[in-house]
């Protein structure tokens, strides 16, 4: 570990020669008579003398505790000082916990600051739910260019093989009871806020992971647990295992197919050794104290060769330390009655605003404004996982059913194909947009939501669609098999052929023709709740050391 002085590095460490110049021995210090006494000798003498009785009101060192003082604005308060709710008290009025925990939540993105996919929504909602239960949660993410300015609070020196960097810790303030921190470096190229993750990001995330581990083991900041999310911080558990008195680590797999694979020569250049040298996610699975994924069904799927992405044997080796915890939805964040992105707001008891949003979506998509035609939406990344190939291959038959279809998403390999489909079919529209406004309008303006995924760890998008009154049509995989298929809140189908998707859309059109039945299904979905509270309780148990 490189030496150096910084706010997060504690006191400067001199060498033995400088101590001798000051007249002291190694480990010694002046006593009250001007002599220098070996501290180790004094400790041995104290042990021989037996335990001393501690005076009332004093700590283990015999001193009275210093009175607490409020942090001074702008002063050198360090990374730990901030105003919080008293321990055990829920700042939002929810259920308090008897023993609050300190949690460091490490992620590559958090909505709305940085969002590539569903991880951004989880990173915004789960720490908030934990804080609402009285825990002290810090969220740390890379110091991407363009993030809001914050308050500098310290530095973290990091070494990775031959690469050296100094990361600056910046406090972005409290967000729903969670303090946001960033780790950015002047000695490493600035990161732009990502729209996706590519190979050139790998080395940056290794350095970021080591900075997170350094932060987590600093004496003034040490949390009870570090919650790592996906491959971007998969190296953190391996780093913590090398450090004495490190906190527990929990790794959550949001999508097993993305693993952070390294060329061997690059891995050795960055000093990556041991198990999973060229695979950051595998390192996290191997060394984390507990591993989770985002639904029980997906957990079981990842233990099979078909869905294990080459890591099923490693996951099986974790046994009872591998858990499936279903994600939730932040219903304050996704609420059509308050959504600032919508032209009109509505709720399940007054749907007049949804009709306005429907017309706005049709106009924005260049479709005829028709209140009666079934309107389907697809929102997501245009990648094979999301079933876009089945959608493209079946789009001619789907369009022939007399519906309207709005596709919102980005993905270089498929955008041209959807542009051609929109030109060919007057009822199909395509928006190459990954922004939140386009997604919210699609949720609100549609009657049904398509999710033909090949696999789906949780499936947050269909749950959000439920909230906005769009009935999900999903393939029965992963979390969607539990939340939509088992609950009967939408239409779930089996099979991965385009014909299977077309048959499911045809079934949805038939049910839509039953106006009363469709309204009942829609309203039941809008009232359904998949909250974060249950998930937060289960993560709490993993953050605590096993008895």
N, C-alpha and C positions, 0 to 999 in steps of 0.2 A: 504494500500500500504506500503510495507516495506520501512524503512528509510535506508539511506546509502549515501555514497559519491561516485561519479563516474563521468566521463566526461559527461555522459548523464543525470546526476541527478541534475545539477546546483550546487549552493552553499551549503555547509554543513549547516544543521539546528541544532543549539544548543538549549538548553532549557532555560526557563526564569531565572533559578538560575544563569547560566553563564552570562546572560546579566546584571543581577543586580550586579554581582561581578565586571563587567566592569564599573559600575556606571551609567548604562542607564536604562530607563523604557522600558516596553514592547512596541515595535514599535518606540522607541525614538532614538535619535542620537545627537551628540554634535553640537551646533551651533558655530558661530564664536567667541563667548564670553566665551566659556568654560562651558556653561550651557547645560543641556539636556532638550529638548523640545519635547512634545508629538506630533508626526507627525499627528495623527488623528485630534488633536486640530488645527493644522496649516491648514489642508485641509478644516475643517469647516470654519475657518476664511477666507480662500481664496474664498470659495463659496459665503459667505456673501458679500465679496467685489466685486463680479461680475467678468466677464471674463476679462482677461488681453490681451492687444494687443501683438501679437507675432512679435518680430522684424524680418525684412526681412532676409531670409537665415537661420533662426534658427528653430529647431524642437519644439515639444510640450513642452519639458522640458526646453526650453529657451536656449539650448546649440547649438552650431554649430555642424553639423554632422562631425564625424571623417573622414579623408580622407581614401579611400579604399586602402588596401595594398595587394600585392600578398601573397598567403599562402607560408610559408617557407617549403621546402621539409623536411619531417620527423618531423616537429614541431607539437605541440599540437593544431592542427587546428580544431578539432572537426569533427562531422559527416557531417557538411554542406559545408565545404570548398572544392572546386574543380574548375578547369577551365572549363567554359562553354561558349557557344555562348551568345552574348548579348540578353537580353529579346526581344522576338518578332521576332528574326532572325532565320531562318531555317538553321542549320549547314550543312545540306546536299544539300542545294540549292532548297528545295521544297517551298511550300506555307507558308509564315509566318503568324502568328496569331497576332491579335491586343493586346490581353491581355494574356500573357503566364501564365500557371498554374504550380504549384508544385504538383507532383503526386508521391505517394509511392505505388509501385506495389508489392503486397505480393503474393508469389507463393511457391509451394513445389518443383518446377522443372523449369529448363530453358535449352533449347538446346543451345549448345552441352554439357554443363557442367553436367547436370542431365536430363535424359529424360526417362519417363515411357510410356507416350502416347502423344496424340496430344496437351495436355496442355503445354508440353515443347516447342513445336513449336510456340504456341500462345504467350507464355511468352517471347520468343525471338523476335517475330516480332511486336506485338502491341506496347510495350514500344518504340521500335525503330521508329515506325511510328509516335508516339506522339512526340518523341524528334525531329524528322525531321520537325515537324510543329512548333518548337520553344519552346515546353514545357520543363520544368526541371523535369526529371523522374529519380527516384531512384528505383531500383528493389531489394527486400530483399527476401532471401531464407534461409533455415536452413544451419547451418555450418556443412555439412556432412563431414565425414572423406574422405580424398583424394582429396578435392578441391584444386585448386591452392592457394599458399600462397599469402596473401595480407597484407595490412597495418593496424595494430590495431588502432582504433580510439576512443574506449570508452567501457563502460560497462553498462548493464541494469539489475538491480535487479528485480526479478519477484517472486511473490507468487501465488500459486494455492492451496487453502485449506491448508493442512499440509505440502505441498511440497514447498521448497524454492530452488531457483536457481539464478545464476548470469550469464547472457549472455554477451558474448564478441562481440562487433561490429567490423567487419573487412571489409575494403574497398578493393575490388578486382579490382578497376580501372574502366575506361570507356570502354564500348562495344557499338560501333555504337551510341555514344552520350548519352548512358544510364549508370549511375553509378550502379555497382553491389555491394551490401552489403550482408554479411552473419551474422547470429546470431547463435553462438555456445556457449556451456556451458561446463565448466570443472566439475561442480557439477552434471551434468546429463550425462548419458552414451552417448558416441559418436554415431552418426548415420552413418551407411554405406550408400553410395549412393543407393537409393532404386531401385529394379527391379519391385517392386509392393508394395502396401500398405496393411499392416495387422494390427490386433487389437493391437499389442504391440506398434504401432506408435501413438496411439490415445493420450495418456498422453503427449507424446513429442510435439504433435502439439498444445495441449492446452497451454503448457508453451510457445511454440514459438509464438502463437497468442497473449498471454499477453505481451510478449516482443515486438512484433510489435506495439501493442497499446501504450505501454510505449514510444517507439521510436517516434511514430506519434504525441504524445502529449508533447514531450519535447519542451520547448520554442524556442530553437535554430534550431529546425528541422521541426516544424509543417508544414505539407503540406496542400494544399487546399482540397485534396481528397486522401483517401486510397482505392485502387482497390484490392479487395480480390478475390481469385480464388479458387472455389470449397470448399469442406468441410474442407480441411486441415487448412484453415484460416477462417472458418465460425464463429468461436468464436470472431473474431476481432470486428465486428460491435456491438456485445453485450457489449464488454469491452469499446468501444468508447462511447456508450450511457451512461455509468456510469461516464464519465469524463467531467468536465466543459470545454467549449470552444474547444471541439474536432472537428476535420475535418469531412467533409462528408465521407460516406462510400458507396462504390458500390460493390456489390457481383455479380460475374459472375458464373453461373452454367454451367459447361462443360459437366457434365453427372449426371442427377438427380438420377440415380440408386445408386450412391455411396454417402453415407450420413454421414459417421463418427459416427456410432451408438455406444453408451456407455452403459455398464451395470450400473444400477442405483447406486449401492454401490461405484463403481469406480468414477462415476460422482460427488457424494457428497464428496468423499475423496478429489477430486481436486477443491472443492468449486464451482462447476457448479450449478447455481440456476436459477430460473425463467423459462421462456418459452423455450422449447426445451432442457431441462436439459440433456437428453440422446441422443441428435441428433445435431451434430455440424452444419450440413447444415441447419436444420430448424431454429437454432438460427440466422444464417446469414440472411436467408430469412425474418425472423420476424423483425430484428433490423436494417438492412441496409437501408440507405436512398433511394437507388434505387437497383433493382435486374434486371439482364440481363441473357439471355442465347444466344447461339451462332448461332441461325437462327430464323427467324420469324415463319417458319413452326413448328420447334421443340417447340417454346414457346406455340403455340396453342395446340400442342399435349400434353404438360405437364399439361394443364388445365383439362384434361380428366382423369377419373379413370383408363383407360387402360394404359396410359403412365405417370401418375402423381406420381407413386411410393409411394402412400400414402400421398403425400404432395399437391395434386391438390387443396384442399380446402384452404390451407394456401397461395398458389400461387394466387388463385382467389381473396383472400382478399387484395392482394397488388394492384389490379386494374391497373390503368395507370402507376404505378411505376414499373411494370414488363414489360421488353422490350426484343424483339428479334433482335439481331444485328449480321448479317452474318459475320463470320470470313473471313479473306482474306488469301492470300498466299504471302510469301516473295519471289518475283521472282528473287532477287539477290542471295538468299540462295539456292533456287531450280532452277538451271539453267544448262541444259545439255551441254551448250557451254563452261562452266567453271568448271563443277563439278569434283573435284579432286578424287572422289571415282570411276570414270568410267575409263575403259581401253581406250576408245576413246570418244571424245567430238563431239557434232553435234548441229545443230539448224534446224529450219523448212525449211530453204533454202538449206541445205546441210545435207542429212540424211545418208551419207556414214558411219559416226561414229556409228550410231544406229545399222547398220548391224553388225559391229564389236562387239558391246556390246551384241547383241543378241547371237552371236556365243559363246562369253565368258560365258554368262549365261547358255547356253546349256551345255557347257563343264563342268562348275562348278557344274552343277546339274546331271551330268552323263547321259544326254539325247543325242540322235543323233543330230549332227549339220546339221540342215535342214533349209534353208532360206525360204521355202514355207509353212511349216506346221503352222497352227495358234497356237500361243504361248500365253497362259493365265497366269496371275500371281495373287496371293493373298498375301497381306502384311498386317499384323496386329496382335493384341493380340488374342490368341486362347481362346476365352471366348464365352459364348452363345450369348452375344449381337451382335457379329460380324457375326452371321449366320453360324458358323462352323459346327453345327449339320446338317443343311440342305446340306452343302457342302459335308460332309462325307457320308450322306445317298444317295446323288445323284452322288457320284464320279464314280461309276461303269458306269452309263449311260453317264456321261460326258466324261470319258476316251474312251468309245465306239464310240464317234463322230470323233475319229481320230485326236485329238488335243494333244498338250503338256500342262501340268499344273505344275507350280512351286509355292509351298506354302512356305512362309517365316514368321515365328513367333514363339512365345513361349507361353506355357500354359500347366501346368502339367497334366490337365485332358484330354487333347486331343493329346498330342505329340505321344503317342504310336499308336493311331489309324491312324495318318497320316504316321507314319513309316511303318505300315502294308500295307496301301494303296499304298505307293511308291514301296514296294516290289512286290505287286501283279500286278500293272499296269506299264509296261515299259515306258509309256509316262508321268508318274507322278513323281515328285521329291519333297522332303521335306527338308527344312533347319531350324532346331531348333535354330534360330538366331534372336535376337532383335536388332542387331547392324545396324548402319546407312549405312555401306558399302553394306551389303547384300540387304537392302531395295532399295537403289539407283540403283543397278544393275538390280533388278527385275523390277523397273519402266522403266528403259532404254531399257532392253532387250526384253520386252514383247510387243505383239500386242494389248492385251486387259487386262483390270484390273477388277477383280471380287470384288464386295462389296455387299454380300447378307445379310446385317445387319437386325436384327430384328427391331432395331430402331437406328437412327444415328443423334445425336444432330446437327452436321454440316457436317462431312465427308471431312476432309482435304485430306485424302489419294487419293480419286478420283480426286481432284483438282490438286494434285501434279502429278498424273499419266497423266492428260491432258498435262501438261507442258512437259513431257518426251515422248509424242507421243504414249501413251498407252490408248486406247479407253475404258472408264469405262462402265461396265455392272453392274448396281446398282438396288437395290430394292427401290421403290419409297416411301421413308420415310424421315422424318426430312429435314435437309438441302440438302440432295442429290436430293430430289424431286424438289427443286428450281434450284440448280446449274446444274444438269445433265438432269433431266426430263423435266423441262420447257424450257430449252435452246436448247434441241435437240443435245447436244454435245456428247451424248453417247446413250446407250440402257438402258432404265428404265423399270422395270416390277413390277407388283403387285402380291400379294400373298406371303405366307411364307412357302409353301410346297416345298420339294425338287424338285417335278415335275415342279414347277414354275421357279426355278433356271435353271433346265435342259433345259426348253423351251427357256429361255433367252440366254443361251449359244449357243443353236442350231441356234437361230436367228442371233447371232453374227457371227457364222461360215458361215452362208449363206451370210451375208453382206461382210464378209472378202473375199469371192470368187469373188466379184465384185471389182477388183483391183483398178480401177479408183475411184469408189464411196467410198471405204474404205480409200484411200489416201486423198480424199477431207475431209472426216470426221475427220481423224487423224490431218490433217494440220489445220483445223478450231479449233480443241481443243488446239493445241499447241499455236495458236495465241490468244486464249481467255485470258482474264485477270480478276481476282477477287482480287483486290488490297486491302490493309489495309487502304487506305486513307479515304474512305467513313466511315468505322467503326471508325476510329480515330476521325472524326468529330462528330459522334454521341456520343461517349464516352465523348468528351469535354463538350457537353451540359449537361451530367449527372454529371460531376465533379463540375460544377458551381452551386451555390445555386439557388433555385427557386426564382423568383421575387415575 
